[in-house]
Amino acid sequence: MKPPVLNPLRRTFGYFVRGIPVVFLKNDILFRDGDNPDSYLKLIAEDGGARKNSHFDAAAAVSFERFATLFHELKHFHDALLCRPLFEQFLRQNKLTWAVMQIISRLARRGHLPNSVDDPIWKADPELALLKRIIDEADENAYDRSPGLYTRAVIGTDEIELDHLLEASAIATELLHLHAVHGVEAMKRYYTQVVRNAEPLYRSLLQHFVALFDSDLVRGTDALYCGLGLSLYSSDDPVTRLASFYETLTADRTMLSAEVASWLSNPFPNEDEFEKRVYCDWLVDAVSNEPLDPSRLKGCEFPIDELAYLHHSLYEARRKLIRDYVEGAQYRADFYVEHLLEFVSPPVLFYPLDADSTATKARAILQSEMHAHGIDHFMIVGAEQEQGRVVLGGLCSFPETRSFVSFEVIDQILFANFCHRYLFEGTEQLYGRLIDEIYLRTLRNLVLRT
């Protein structure tokens, strides 16, 4: 069995913990200061958001970077839905959540809270041993089905891995959005002022493709965008596939159209088989060892039937992206940006402090202000202040959308993932310090009745 520590997808924390349909954003990014000037929002308010060759100056480029944060993160989520090996992580996480929920219930009956995988209870209690085995097997199956996610390759002089592809995909979408809405000059300014000064993770692939097309930003970005689609969406080894695509273009740039046309003629091979497996992949009850029947769970106070069907909801979201974006619109970036709000969006976990932060002050927002702005939210941690109740951390939907999964279910998934880390890895730091404290207190209350 593969040791879980070898699976970097279990340990990644950034745009989301992979396998959890949530985007993570700091409070100071999500909730802007009301008196903070935003040149880009002013620009699109004045020109209706769709005039080419508008005055996109340096201040607009800076504020567009903040404006683009949300759809940058949303592109990551949609890429994860469309990339089959990453979709496997959603299936793995769903099984982990269900098993951890049953583990907590069992530990509560025994009144014992282990804090490591070496605690004798994992072997002494047959039911706990079974549940732990379910988690280990889910890890192993996801690992074995997705070995290509861990590949590294060299493009030019840079070693790349999966994160390079995902960040390049979001950056290319930002640039092509500017090109479609504001014109090539806005695209060039943003590239020169923001992208080129970013960390190599965000810019190295783009720079290689732009150089390949004689420093033509539009052609280079378009070629990268196409290569990322065919690599992430149709290959189980996307890094190697992109490196091969780059070598093909290095030898003959005229092959771009033929490569893309060949991919779009069959962008998702074996999709019917994959769909069948997803819909047959049920959660298992630890007592009966039988597949869970979600139809018997309706009417419970907690929407457990929604959790049991979550892998179906995720697959339906994948199917819509395949049908409308990749197959129907032939993977056009302008179509994706224009119809972005028609595709599903996950909830946003907003948090004030990093898990290991030593800060003593945290950015928060008044709950009354959230109500006044019509922000549907779920509070995880808050505090009473003189000016009213403040929300320090919680869940909300993307602007102008509604989360495709309820906040209650997402809160349970986040809690279960925290508990898994605590029980099997002995860590109390995961999301953000204040949210971690709430989840640890909840776990102790449930198991020890403290």
C-alpha positions in Angstrom: 0.0 0.0 0.0 1.3 3.5 -0.9 2.0 5.6 2.2 -0.3 8.6 2.3 2.6 10.9 2.8 3.7 10.2 -0.8 0.4 11.7 -2.1 1.0 15.4 -2.5 -2.6 16.0 -3.3 -3.5 15.1 0.3 -1.2 17.7 1.6 -1.7 20.6 -0.9 -3.3 23.7 0.5 -3.6 26.7 -1.8 -6.5 27.5 -4.1 -8.3 24.5 -2.5 -7.4 21.4 -0.6 -7.7 19.1 -3.5 -10.7 16.9 -3.4 -12.7 19.4 -1.3 -15.0 21.5 -3.5 -14.2 24.8 -1.7 -12.1 27.8 -2.7 -10.0 29.4 0.1 -9.6 33.1 0.3 -8.3 35.4 3.0 -10.8 37.9 4.3 -8.7 40.9 3.2 -8.9 39.6 -0.4 -12.6 38.8 -0.4 -13.9 41.8 1.5 -12.3 45.0 0.1 -12.1 48.2 2.0 -15.0 50.5 1.0 -12.7 53.5 0.7 -10.0 51.6 -1.3 -10.1 53.0 -4.8 -10.6 50.3 -7.5 -9.6 51.6 -10.9 -10.7 48.5 -12.8 -14.2 48.4 -11.3 -14.5 52.2 -12.1 -13.4 51.5 -15.7 -15.9 48.8 -16.4 -18.6 50.8 -14.7 -17.9 53.7 -17.1 -17.6 51.8 -20.3 -20.1 49.0 -19.6 -17.4 46.4 -19.3 -17.2 45.6 -23.0 -15.5 48.4 -24.9 -12.2 47.6 -26.7 -9.2 49.9 -26.4 -10.5 51.5 -23.3 -8.0 53.4 -21.1 -6.5 50.5 -19.2 -3.7 52.2 -17.2 -1.3 51.0 -14.5 -3.8 51.5 -11.7 -6.4 49.4 -13.6 -3.8 46.6 -14.0 -3.2 46.5 -10.3 -6.9 46.5 -9.4 -7.7 43.9 -12.2 -5.4 41.5 -10.4 -7.7 41.7 -7.3 -10.8 41.6 -9.5 -9.5 38.5 -11.3 -8.8 36.6 -8.0 -12.3 35.1 -7.9 -12.5 33.8 -11.4 -8.8 32.8 -11.3 -9.8 30.5 -8.4 -13.0 29.4 -10.1 -11.0 28.3 -13.2 -8.9 26.1 -10.9 -12.1 24.4 -9.7 -13.4 23.9 -13.2 -10.1 22.5 -14.3 -10.2 20.1 -11.4 -13.7 18.9 -12.5 -12.5 18.4 -16.1 -9.2 16.8 -15.3 -10.1 13.1 -14.7 -7.1 12.4 -12.3 -8.1 15.5 -10.2 -11.8 14.4 -10.3 -10.6 11.2 -8.6 -9.6 13.3 -5.6 -13.2 14.4 -5.2 -14.3 10.8 -5.1 -11.6 9.9 -2.6 -12.5 12.8 -0.3 -16.1 11.9 -0.3 -15.2 8.4 1.0 -12.9 9.9 3.6 -15.6 12.3 4.9 -18.1 9.5 5.3 -15.6 7.2 7.0 -14.4 9.9 9.4 -18.0 10.7 10.3 -18.5 7.1 11.4 -15.2 7.1 13.2 -16.2 10.1 15.3 -19.5 8.4 16.2 -17.6 5.2 17.2 -15.0 7.2 19.3 -17.8 9.1 21.0 -19.4 5.8 22.1 -16.0 4.8 23.6 -15.2 8.3 25.0 -11.7 8.1 23.7 -9.9 10.6 21.5 -6.6 9.3 19.9 -4.3 11.8 18.4 -2.1 9.6 16.2 -2.3 6.6 13.9 -0.2 4.6 16.4 -2.9 4.6 19.1 -3.8 0.9 19.9 -7.5 1.6 19.5 -7.2 1.5 15.7 -6.3 -2.2 15.9 -8.3 -3.1 19.0 -11.7 -1.9 17.7 -12.8 -3.9 14.6 -15.1 -1.3 13.4 -12.5 1.5 13.6 -10.0 -0.8 11.9 -12.5 -1.3 9.0 -13.1 2.4 8.7 -9.4 3.2 8.7 -9.0 0.5 6.0 -11.7 2.2 3.9 -9.7 5.5 4.1 -6.4 3.8 3.3 -7.9 1.9 0.3 -9.5 5.2 -1.0 -6.1 6.8 -0.8 -4.4 3.8 -2.6 -7.0 3.6 -5.3 -6.9 7.3 -6.1 -3.1 7.1 -6.1 -3.0 4.1 -8.4 -5.5 5.6 -10.8 -3.6 8.9 -11.1 0.2 8.2 -11.2 0.6 10.8 -13.9 -0.3 13.6 -11.5 3.1 13.2 -9.9 5.1 13.5 -13.1 7.7 16.2 -13.6 9.1 17.3 -17.0 11.4 19.9 -18.4 10.3 22.7 -20.8 13.2 24.9 -21.8 15.3 25.0 -18.8 12.5 24.8 -16.2 11.3 21.7 -14.4 7.5 21.8 -14.3 4.8 19.8 -12.4 1.0 19.8 -12.2 0.8 23.1 -10.2 2.6 24.9 -13.1 -0.1 23.7 -15.5 -3.0 24.8 -13.2 -1.6 28.2 -12.5 -0.8 28.8 -16.2 -4.3 27.8 -17.1 -5.8 30.5 -14.8 -3.3 33.1 -15.8 -3.9 32.4 -19.5 -7.7 32.8 -18.9 -7.1 36.2 -17.2 -5.1 37.4 -20.2 -7.5 36.1 -22.8 -10.4 37.7 -20.8 -8.6 41.1 -21.1 -8.0 40.5 -24.8 -11.6 39.7 -25.5 -13.1 42.5 -23.3 -10.5 45.4 -23.5 -8.2 44.6 -26.4 -4.6 43.6 -26.9 -3.1 46.7 -25.3 -4.8 46.0 -21.9 -3.6 42.4 -22.2 0.0 43.5 -22.9 0.0 46.0 -20.0 -1.3 43.3 -17.5 1.3 40.8 -18.8 4.2 43.3 -18.5 3.2 44.9 -15.2 1.8 42.0 -13.3 2.3 38.5 -14.8 6.0 39.0 -15.8 6.8 40.0 -12.2 5.0 37.1 -10.6 6.7 34.0 -9.2 8.0 31.5 -11.8 5.1 29.1 -10.9 2.7 31.6 -12.5 4.7 32.9 -15.4 7.4 30.4 -16.6 5.2 28.3 -18.9 3.6 31.4 -20.4 7.0 32.9 -21.1 8.2 29.8 -22.9 5.2 29.7 -25.2 5.4 33.5 -25.9 9.1 33.1 -26.8 8.2 30.2 -29.0 5.9 32.5 -31.0 8.5 35.3 -31.5 7.3 37.2 -28.4 3.8 37.5 -29.8 1.8 37.6 -26.6 -1.6 36.8 -28.1 -0.4 33.8 -30.2 1.8 32.5 -27.4 -1.0 32.7 -24.8 -3.5 31.1 -27.2 -1.1 28.2 -27.9 -0.5 27.7 -24.2 -4.3 27.8 -23.4 -4.9 25.2 -26.1 -2.0 23.0 -24.9 -3.3 23.1 -21.3 -6.8 22.0 -22.4 -5.6 19.0 -24.3 -3.1 18.1 -21.6 -5.3 18.5 -18.5 -8.6 17.3 -19.9 -7.7 14.3 -22.1 -4.5 12.9 -20.5 -3.9 11.0 -17.3 -0.4 12.3 -17.4 -0.9 16.0 -18.2 2.6 17.2 -17.5 4.2 14.8 -19.9 1.5 15.6 -22.5 2.1 19.3 -22.3 5.9 18.8 -22.6 5.2 16.7 -25.7 2.9 19.4 -27.1 5.6 22.0 -26.6 8.2 19.9 -28.4 5.8 19.4 -31.3 5.4 23.2 -31.6 9.1 23.7 -31.2 9.6 21.6 -34.3 6.7 23.0 -36.3 4.5 25.8 -35.0 2.0 25.2 -37.9 1.0 22.0 -36.1 -1.0 23.9 -33.5 -4.3 23.9 -35.5 -3.9 20.2 -36.3 -3.1 19.2 -32.7 -6.1 21.1 -31.3 -8.5 19.8 -34.0 -7.4 16.3 -33.3 -8.0 16.8 -29.5 -11.4 18.4 -30.0 -12.5 15.6 -32.2 -12.5 13.3 -29.1 -11.7 15.5 -26.1 -12.7 13.0 -23.4 -11.9 9.4 -24.4 -13.6 6.7 -22.4 -15.9 9.2 -20.7 -18.9 6.9 -20.8 -17.0 4.3 -18.8 -15.8 6.9 -16.3 -19.4 8.2 -15.9 -20.7 4.7 -15.2 -18.0 4.1 -12.6 -18.8 7.4 -10.8 -22.5 6.6 -10.6 -21.8 3.1 -9.3 -19.4 4.4 -6.6 -21.4 4.4 -3.4 -20.5 5.1 0.2 -20.4 2.1 2.5 -22.0 1.7 5.9 -19.5 0.4 8.4 -22.0 -1.7 10.4 -23.6 -3.6 7.5 -20.7 -3.2 5.0 -23.4 -2.4 2.4 -23.6 0.5 0.0 -25.4 3.5 1.6 -28.9 4.1 0.2 -29.3 7.9 0.1 -33.1 7.6 -0.5 -33.5 6.4 3.1 -31.7 9.4 4.5 -34.1 12.1 3.4 -35.7 14.2 6.1 -32.7 14.1 8.4 -31.8 17.4 10.2 -28.4 17.3 8.5 -28.6 16.9 4.7 -26.8 13.6 4.7 -28.5 12.5 1.5 -26.9 15.5 -0.2 -23.5 14.3 1.0 -24.1 10.8 -0.2 -25.0 12.0 -3.6 -22.2 14.6 -3.8 -20.2 12.6 -6.3 -23.2 12.6 -8.6 -23.6 16.4 -8.3 -19.9 16.9 -9.0 -20.1 14.7 -12.1 -23.2 16.6 -13.4 -21.1 19.8 -13.1 -18.3 18.1 -15.0 -20.7 17.0 -17.7 -22.1 20.5 -18.2 -18.6 21.9 -18.7 -17.8 19.1 -21.1 -21.0 19.6 -23.1 -21.2 23.4 -23.2 -17.6 24.7 -22.9 -15.3 22.1 -24.4 -17.5 20.3 -27.0 -20.2 22.9 -27.7 -18.0 26.0 -27.7 -14.9 24.2 -28.8 -13.0 25.3 -25.7 -13.1 29.0 -26.6 -11.8 31.3 -23.8 -14.2 34.1 -24.6 -17.2 31.7 -24.3 -15.9 30.5 -20.9 -15.6 34.0 -19.5 -18.9 35.2 -20.9 -20.8 32.2 -19.6 -18.8 31.7 -16.4 -21.7 32.2 -14.0 -23.7 29.5 -15.8 -21.3 26.9 -14.6 -21.3 25.6 -11.0 -19.3 27.3 -8.4 -18.2 26.0 -5.0 -18.5 27.9 -1.8 -15.7 30.2 -0.6 -14.1 29.5 2.8 -13.0 32.9 4.0 -10.6 33.0 6.9 -8.6 35.8 8.7 -5.3 34.1 9.7 -3.0 31.4 8.3 -2.8 28.2 10.3 0.6 29.1 11.7 0.1 32.9 12.0 1.3 34.6 15.1 -0.8 37.7 14.3 -2.9 39.1 17.1 -5.3 41.2 14.9 -7.6 39.6 12.3 -9.6 41.1 9.5 -13.4 40.5 10.0 -16.7 41.8 8.6 -19.8 42.8 10.4 -22.6 40.3 10.0 -25.0 43.2 9.6 -22.9 44.4 6.6 -23.1 41.0 5.0 -26.9 41.0 5.4 -27.0 44.5 4.0 -25.1 43.5 0.9 -27.2 40.3 0.5 -24.2 38.0 1.1 -25.5 34.5 1.8 -23.1 33.1 4.4 -22.5 30.4 7.0 -20.5 31.6 10.1 -17.9 29.2 11.4 -16.2 31.6 13.8 -17.4 35.0 15.0 -17.3 37.3 18.0 -19.5 39.9 19.7 -18.2 43.5 19.4 -19.7 46.8 20.4 -20.7 47.6 16.9 -22.4 44.2 16.5 -21.6 40.6 15.7 -18.6 40.2 13.5 -17.8 37.2 11.2 -14.2 36.1 11.4 -14.4 33.1 9.2 -17.1 31.1 7.4 -18.5 30.2 4.0 -20.2 32.3 1.3 -21.1 31.9 -2.3 -19.2 33.4 -5.3 -20.7 36.8 -6.2 -23.9 36.5 -8.4 -24.0 32.8 -7.9 -25.3 30.2 -5.5 -23.1 27.4 -4.3 -24.0 24.1 -5.9 -23.5 22.3 -2.5 -25.0 23.5 0.8 -22.9 25.3 3.4 -23.9 22.6 6.0 -22.4 19.8 3.9 -19.3 21.7 3.1 -18.8 22.5 6.8 -19.1 18.8 7.5 -16.5 18.0 4.8 -14.1 20.6 6.1 -14.6 19.3 9.7 -14.1 15.7 8.7 -10.9 16.6 6.8 -9.6 18.5 9.8 -10.4 15.5 12.1 -8.6 13.1 9.7 -5.5 15.2 9.9 -5.7 15.4 13.7 -6.5 11.7 14.3 -4.0 10.2 11.8 -1.3 12.9 11.5 -1.4 14.6 14.9 -1.7 18.1 13.5 -3.9 20.9 14.8 -3.0 23.3 12.0 -4.8 23.1 8.7 -7.1 25.9 7.5 -6.6 29.0 9.6 -5.8 29.3 13.3 -9.3 30.4 14.5 -11.2 28.0 12.3 -8.9 25.1 13.4 -9.6 26.0 17.0 -13.3 25.8 16.4 -13.1 22.4 14.7 -10.8 20.9 17.4 -13.1 22.1 20.1 -16.0 20.6 18.3 -14.2 17.2 17.9 -13.4 17.1 21.6 -16.9 18.0 22.6 -18.3 15.3 20.4 -16.0 12.5 21.6 -15.2 13.5 25.2 -18.4 15.4 26.0 -16.3 18.2 27.4 
